[in-house]
């Protein structure tokens, strides 16, 4: 999880736009590992400015997102392929692709996001990570590079690089301790 973007695993979340607001969400059942998602959030900001008509539909800041994933395990070899496209009216859109491969406790994952805001430069985000799990212990790390973004990729123009690392220990079923 780099900043507010999650894409290297099995889902997508536009940077800074992962929220639990009024919306309509639909997730298809999984068909042999393939699944699709769609969501619509009316009035993302909760107001449509000075006119504030309290119109819940098409109020000038609606968000629409679609995505798909494919996750399968083939006799110990796992693969995951997520893709997503969110768009916020008046703020721009983004396109995300990801992939992960796992075998013998090792997982390598990466993602690419291209953000096209309505104002400012187009931003790009690249991430890659490696994780190893052996029983109750999981250790991992990752790298992210973002540039030219003005929206969810970066708070301002320029470049940003991040390195992350973590260690997780499963204390009991459903209870884990993590340091990162």
C-alpha positions as CSV (number, residue, x, y, z in Angstrom):
1,X,0.0,0.0,0.0
2,X,1.8,3.1,-1.3
3,X,0.1,6.2,0.1
4,X,-3.6,5.8,-0.7
5,X,-3.2,3.6,-3.7
6,X,-3.7,-0.1,-3.6
7,X,-3.3,-2.0,-6.8
8,X,-0.5,-4.6,-6.7
9,X,-2.6,-7.2,-5.0
10,X,-6.2,-7.9,-6.1
11,X,-8.1,-4.7,-6.0
12,X,-7.9,-1.0,-7.0
13,X,-8.4,2.2,-5.2
14,X,-7.8,5.6,-6.7
15,X,-5.2,7.5,-4.6
16,X,-7.0,9.5,-2.0
17,X,-10.4,8.3,-3.1
18,X,-10.9,5.2,-1.1
19,X,-13.9,6.1,1.0
20,X,-17.0,4.7,2.4
21,X,-19.7,7.2,1.2
22,X,-23.1,6.9,-0.2
23,X,-22.9,4.9,-3.4
24,X,-24.0,1.9,-5.4
25,X,-21.6,-1.0,-5.6
26,X,-21.8,-4.3,-7.4
27,X,-19.4,-7.2,-7.4
28,X,-20.0,-10.1,-9.6
29,X,-19.5,-13.6,-8.4
30,X,-16.1,-15.1,-9.2
31,X,-16.2,-17.3,-12.3
32,X,-13.0,-19.4,-12.4
33,X,-11.1,-16.6,-10.8
34,X,-12.5,-13.7,-12.9
35,X,-14.5,-11.0,-11.1
36,X,-15.8,-7.6,-12.1
37,X,-16.7,-4.6,-10.0
38,X,-18.6,-1.4,-10.6
39,X,-19.4,1.5,-8.3
40,X,-21.1,4.9,-8.5
41,X,-20.8,7.6,-5.9
42,X,-23.1,10.6,-6.4
43,X,-22.0,14.0,-5.1
44,X,-18.5,12.9,-4.1
45,X,-17.8,16.2,-2.2
46,X,-21.2,16.3,-0.5
47,X,-22.0,19.7,-2.0
48,X,-22.3,21.2,-5.5
49,X,-21.0,24.6,-4.6
50,X,-22.9,27.8,-3.9
51,X,-26.0,26.5,-5.7
52,X,-26.0,23.4,-3.3
53,X,-29.2,21.9,-4.7
54,X,-28.6,18.7,-2.6
55,X,-29.0,16.8,-5.9
56,X,-27.7,13.3,-5.2
57,X,-27.4,12.4,-8.9
58,X,-25.1,14.2,-11.3
59,X,-24.4,17.1,-9.0
60,X,-21.1,18.0,-10.6
61,X,-18.7,15.8,-8.6
62,X,-19.9,12.3,-9.2
63,X,-17.5,9.3,-9.1
64,X,-17.8,6.2,-11.3
65,X,-15.4,3.3,-11.2
66,X,-15.1,-0.1,-12.9
67,X,-12.6,-2.8,-12.4
68,X,-11.8,-6.5,-13.0
69,X,-9.6,-9.1,-11.4
70,X,-8.4,-12.5,-12.3
71,X,-6.9,-14.6,-9.5
72,X,-6.0,-18.3,-9.8
73,X,-3.8,-20.9,-8.2
74,X,-2.4,-23.6,-10.4
75,X,-0.9,-26.3,-8.2
76,X,1.1,-23.9,-6.1
77,X,1.7,-21.3,-8.8
78,X,-0.6,-18.3,-8.2
79,X,-1.4,-15.4,-10.6
80,X,-3.4,-12.2,-10.1
81,X,-4.3,-9.6,-12.7
82,X,-6.3,-6.5,-11.6
83,X,-7.3,-3.5,-13.7
84,X,-9.4,-0.5,-12.9
85,X,-10.8,2.8,-14.2
86,X,-12.2,5.4,-11.8
87,X,-13.4,8.9,-13.0
88,X,-14.5,11.8,-10.9
89,X,-16.5,14.5,-12.7
90,X,-14.5,17.7,-12.8
91,X,-11.4,16.2,-11.4
92,X,-10.2,13.6,-13.9
93,X,-9.7,9.9,-14.3
94,X,-7.1,7.2,-13.9
95,X,-6.3,3.9,-15.4
96,X,-4.6,1.1,-13.4
97,X,-3.1,-2.2,-14.3
98,X,-1.4,-4.7,-12.0
99,X,0.0,-8.2,-11.8
100,X,1.2,-10.6,-9.1
101,X,2.8,-14.0,-9.3
102,X,3.3,-16.3,-6.3
103,X,5.2,-19.6,-5.8
104,X,6.6,-21.4,-2.8
105,X,5.8,-18.6,-0.4
106,X,7.2,-15.8,-2.5
107,X,5.0,-13.2,-4.2
108,X,6.2,-10.6,-6.7
109,X,3.6,-7.8,-7.5
110,X,3.6,-4.6,-9.5
111,X,1.3,-2.0,-10.7
112,X,1.1,0.9,-13.1
113,X,-1.3,3.9,-12.8
114,X,-1.8,6.7,-15.2
115,X,-3.8,9.6,-13.9
116,X,-5.3,12.3,-16.2
117,X,-6.6,15.2,-14.1
118,X,-8.9,17.7,-15.7
119,X,-6.4,20.4,-14.7
120,X,-2.6,20.0,-14.5
121,X,-0.1,17.4,-15.7
122,X,-0.8,13.8,-16.2
123,X,0.7,11.7,-13.4
124,X,2.1,8.2,-13.5
125,X,2.8,5.7,-10.7
126,X,4.9,2.5,-10.9
127,X,5.2,0.1,-8.0
128,X,6.9,-3.2,-7.4
129,X,7.0,-5.4,-4.3
130,X,8.3,-8.7,-3.0
131,X,6.9,-10.7,-0.1
132,X,7.8,-14.0,1.5
133,X,5.5,-15.9,3.8
134,X,6.6,-19.0,5.9
135,X,4.1,-20.1,8.4
136,X,3.2,-17.3,10.8
137,X,5.9,-14.9,9.5
138,X,5.6,-12.7,6.5
139,X,8.4,-10.3,5.4
140,X,8.2,-8.0,2.5
141,X,9.2,-4.7,0.8
142,X,8.4,-2.5,-2.1
143,X,9.3,0.5,-4.2
144,X,7.1,3.2,-5.7
145,X,7.9,5.9,-8.2
146,X,5.4,8.7,-9.1
147,X,5.9,11.7,-11.3
148,X,4.2,14.8,-12.7
149,X,1.0,14.2,-10.8
150,X,-1.4,16.8,-9.4
151,X,-4.2,14.7,-8.2
152,X,-4.2,11.3,-6.4
153,X,-0.7,10.3,-7.6
154,X,1.2,13.3,-6.1
155,X,0.0,16.3,-4.1
156,X,2.1,18.6,-6.4
157,X,4.1,18.3,-9.6
158,X,7.5,16.7,-9.5
159,X,8.7,13.2,-8.6
160,X,8.4,11.0,-5.5
161,X,10.0,7.8,-4.6
162,X,9.2,5.5,-1.7
163,X,10.7,2.4,-0.2
164,X,8.7,0.4,2.2
165,X,9.4,-2.8,4.3
166,X,7.3,-4.8,6.8
167,X,7.4,-7.8,9.0
168,X,4.1,-9.5,10.1
169,X,3.8,-12.3,12.7
170,X,0.5,-14.2,13.1
171,X,-0.1,-14.3,16.9
172,X,-3.3,-16.3,16.7
173,X,-6.0,-17.0,14.0
174,X,-7.2,-13.6,12.9
175,X,-4.7,-11.7,15.1
176,X,-1.4,-10.4,13.7
177,X,1.3,-7.9,14.7
178,X,3.0,-5.9,12.0
179,X,6.0,-3.5,12.0
180,X,6.8,-1.5,8.9
